Amino acid sequence: MVLVIDSTGRGQRSAHAVPGSEALQVLSADIIQCHACPRLVAHREEVGRVKRRAYLSEQYWSKPVPGFGDPRARLFIVGLAPGAHGANRTGRVFTGDRSGEFLYRALHETGFANQSLSVAADDGLRLYDTYIAAAVRCVPPDNKPTREEILTCRPYLARELALFKELKVVVALGAIGFEAYLSILQQSGAIESRTRFRFGHGVTYQTHAGGPVLVGCYHPSQQNTSTGRLTREMLRDLFEEVRAILTVPSDGGPRIA
């Protein structure tokens, strides 16, 4: 049994306490209350007022979106930012749009999720050994956060990562997520420079001794998936490789993921 952090920042309690879950709840609440970037605050709220025709009857979340998943995860996925009519509407990362459909289908096919459905925060989706967050927690205009906005939001991701003591793999969806994670490592002193790490789909790096493996992945944006830059098979194969990393312990002996 695990505690899953929902879009309100509250956890759904299991029969046993989960180490670190209370800290995640506090962090999620801090994220949801953030108003640090005026441009993003105005945009997320405007999207919720105007709405898309298909969702006119819905109440949009229109607040920063916290992370979601298993507080004991060994796999941490870093995305870019909430989708305007996806996570900004539903309140859960990668939920309610085609990017989420693409991502959660791959996670379900590779055993990291109990279902491929990702339509609402209360749709029953559960992640196994996996936690998903974003470099930026508010929807940016044209999906393009400024450098200042990325830097302002970065401490939330750093706090989140620090709570996962058994991380083995970090998958960065897109170059912004990739650079956000590396910048946190550099700021903490784990790496001296980011220059030797080049983003690409399927690239893997052991960034520093004892740290998790960093895996680059094209973002499952509609632009990437509709053009074939990222296919269903490519994404599934990447998470199969992640599964293989997680099942090989450092001592070479057998391990059940």
Secondary structure, 3 states (H helix, E strand, C coil): CCCEECCCCCEECCCCCCCCHHHHHHHHHHHHCCCCCHHHHHHHHHHHHHCCHHHCCCCCCCCCCCCEECCCCCEEEEECCCCCCCHHHHCCCCCCCHHHHHHHHHHHHCCCECCCCCCCCCCCCCECCEEEEECCCCCCHHHCCCHHHHHHHHHHHHHHHHCCCCCCEEEEECHHHHHHHHHHHHHHCCCCCCCCCCCCCCCEEECCCCCCEEEEECCCCHHHHHCCCCCHHHHHHHHHHHHHHHCCCCCCCCCCC
